[in-house]
């Protein structure tokens, strides 16, 4: 997402399974790095939502 405008994204709507996978990955990364890692999932906004912001 380097040099991209975050206004083109929204928090992703994920299934329970996907949320569990992210949580497991956070735990793994925390254990490997000794840092408190938080992962955030974004999805592209729909064209309609983008157009609404312009008007």
Biotite code that builds the C-alpha atoms (Angstrom):
import biotite.structure as struc

atoms = struc.array([
    struc.Atom([0.000, 0.000, 0.000], chain_id="A", res_id=1, res_name="UNK", atom_name="CA", element="C"),
    struc.Atom([3.049, 2.202, -0.359], chain_id="A", res_id=2, res_name="UNK", atom_name="CA", element="C"),
    struc.Atom([2.158, 5.713, -1.553], chain_id="A", res_id=3, res_name="UNK", atom_name="CA", element="C"),
    struc.Atom([-1.533, 4.848, -1.823], chain_id="A", res_id=4, res_name="UNK", atom_name="CA", element="C"),
    struc.Atom([-4.391, 6.930, -0.487], chain_id="A", res_id=5, res_name="UNK", atom_name="CA", element="C"),
    struc.Atom([-5.986, 5.147, 2.460], chain_id="A", res_id=6, res_name="UNK", atom_name="CA", element="C"),
    struc.Atom([-9.313, 6.852, 1.721], chain_id="A", res_id=7, res_name="UNK", atom_name="CA", element="C"),
    struc.Atom([-9.700, 4.259, -1.061], chain_id="A", res_id=8, res_name="UNK", atom_name="CA", element="C"),
    struc.Atom([-9.916, 1.511, 1.574], chain_id="A", res_id=9, res_name="UNK", atom_name="CA", element="C"),
    struc.Atom([-12.189, 0.436, 4.396], chain_id="A", res_id=10, res_name="UNK", atom_name="CA", element="C"),
    struc.Atom([-11.846, -2.133, 7.155], chain_id="A", res_id=11, res_name="UNK", atom_name="CA", element="C"),
    struc.Atom([-12.400, -5.547, 5.563], chain_id="A", res_id=12, res_name="UNK", atom_name="CA", element="C"),
    struc.Atom([-15.453, -7.603, 6.407], chain_id="A", res_id=13, res_name="UNK", atom_name="CA", element="C"),
    struc.Atom([-14.037, -11.034, 7.226], chain_id="A", res_id=14, res_name="UNK", atom_name="CA", element="C"),
    struc.Atom([-15.431, -14.416, 8.128], chain_id="A", res_id=15, res_name="UNK", atom_name="CA", element="C"),
    struc.Atom([-14.804, -15.909, 11.557], chain_id="A", res_id=16, res_name="UNK", atom_name="CA", element="C"),
    struc.Atom([-12.353, -18.301, 9.933], chain_id="A", res_id=17, res_name="UNK", atom_name="CA", element="C"),
    struc.Atom([-10.359, -15.450, 8.382], chain_id="A", res_id=18, res_name="UNK", atom_name="CA", element="C"),
    struc.Atom([-10.350, -13.557, 11.696], chain_id="A", res_id=19, res_name="UNK", atom_name="CA", element="C"),
    struc.Atom([-9.029, -16.666, 13.443], chain_id="A", res_id=20, res_name="UNK", atom_name="CA", element="C"),
    struc.Atom([-6.266, -16.992, 10.841], chain_id="A", res_id=21, res_name="UNK", atom_name="CA", element="C"),
    struc.Atom([-5.244, -13.366, 11.399], chain_id="A", res_id=22, res_name="UNK", atom_name="CA", element="C"),
    struc.Atom([-5.294, -13.863, 15.164], chain_id="A", res_id=23, res_name="UNK", atom_name="CA", element="C"),
    struc.Atom([-3.105, -16.970, 14.840], chain_id="A", res_id=24, res_name="UNK", atom_name="CA", element="C"),
    struc.Atom([-0.655, -15.083, 12.627], chain_id="A", res_id=25, res_name="UNK", atom_name="CA", element="C"),
    struc.Atom([-0.519, -12.200, 15.131], chain_id="A", res_id=26, res_name="UNK", atom_name="CA", element="C"),
    struc.Atom([0.339, -14.661, 17.907], chain_id="A", res_id=27, res_name="UNK", atom_name="CA", element="C"),
    struc.Atom([3.020, -16.324, 15.787], chain_id="A", res_id=28, res_name="UNK", atom_name="CA", element="C"),
    struc.Atom([4.584, -12.998, 14.854], chain_id="A", res_id=29, res_name="UNK", atom_name="CA", element="C"),
    struc.Atom([4.476, -11.791, 18.466], chain_id="A", res_id=30, res_name="UNK", atom_name="CA", element="C"),
    struc.Atom([6.287, -14.936, 19.565], chain_id="A", res_id=31, res_name="UNK", atom_name="CA", element="C"),
    struc.Atom([8.920, -14.638, 16.836], chain_id="A", res_id=32, res_name="UNK", atom_name="CA", element="C"),
    struc.Atom([9.580, -10.909, 17.290], chain_id="A", res_id=33, res_name="UNK", atom_name="CA", element="C"),
    struc.Atom([8.866, -10.367, 21.003], chain_id="A", res_id=34, res_name="UNK", atom_name="CA", element="C"),
    struc.Atom([6.760, -7.393, 19.887], chain_id="A", res_id=35, res_name="UNK", atom_name="CA", element="C"),
    struc.Atom([3.040, -6.722, 20.182], chain_id="A", res_id=36, res_name="UNK", atom_name="CA", element="C"),
    struc.Atom([1.957, -7.169, 16.553], chain_id="A", res_id=37, res_name="UNK", atom_name="CA", element="C"),
    struc.Atom([-1.513, -6.108, 15.403], chain_id="A", res_id=38, res_name="UNK", atom_name="CA", element="C"),
    struc.Atom([-2.640, -6.913, 11.869], chain_id="A", res_id=39, res_name="UNK", atom_name="CA", element="C"),
    struc.Atom([-5.366, -4.878, 10.203], chain_id="A", res_id=40, res_name="UNK", atom_name="CA", element="C"),
    struc.Atom([-7.234, -6.053, 7.103], chain_id="A", res_id=41, res_name="UNK", atom_name="CA", element="C"),
    struc.Atom([-8.418, -3.521, 4.547], chain_id="A", res_id=42, res_name="UNK", atom_name="CA", element="C"),
    struc.Atom([-10.451, -3.964, 1.391], chain_id="A", res_id=43, res_name="UNK", atom_name="CA", element="C"),
    struc.Atom([-10.912, -1.624, -1.545], chain_id="A", res_id=44, res_name="UNK", atom_name="CA", element="C"),
    struc.Atom([-14.016, 0.521, -1.302], chain_id="A", res_id=45, res_name="UNK", atom_name="CA", element="C"),
    struc.Atom([-16.585, -0.027, -3.992], chain_id="A", res_id=46, res_name="UNK", atom_name="CA", element="C"),
    struc.Atom([-16.779, 2.426, -6.874], chain_id="A", res_id=47, res_name="UNK", atom_name="CA", element="C"),
    struc.Atom([-20.147, 3.685, -5.617], chain_id="A", res_id=48, res_name="UNK", atom_name="CA", element="C"),
    struc.Atom([-18.739, 4.539, -2.194], chain_id="A", res_id=49, res_name="UNK", atom_name="CA", element="C"),
    struc.Atom([-15.804, 6.389, -3.795], chain_id="A", res_id=50, res_name="UNK", atom_name="CA", element="C"),
    struc.Atom([-18.156, 8.373, -6.040], chain_id="A", res_id=51, res_name="UNK", atom_name="CA", element="C"),
    struc.Atom([-20.347, 9.333, -3.075], chain_id="A", res_id=52, res_name="UNK", atom_name="CA", element="C"),
    struc.Atom([-17.363, 10.949, -1.363], chain_id="A", res_id=53, res_name="UNK", atom_name="CA", element="C"),
    struc.Atom([-16.708, 13.110, -4.420], chain_id="A", res_id=54, res_name="UNK", atom_name="CA", element="C"),
    struc.Atom([-20.252, 14.507, -4.520], chain_id="A", res_id=55, res_name="UNK", atom_name="CA", element="C"),
])
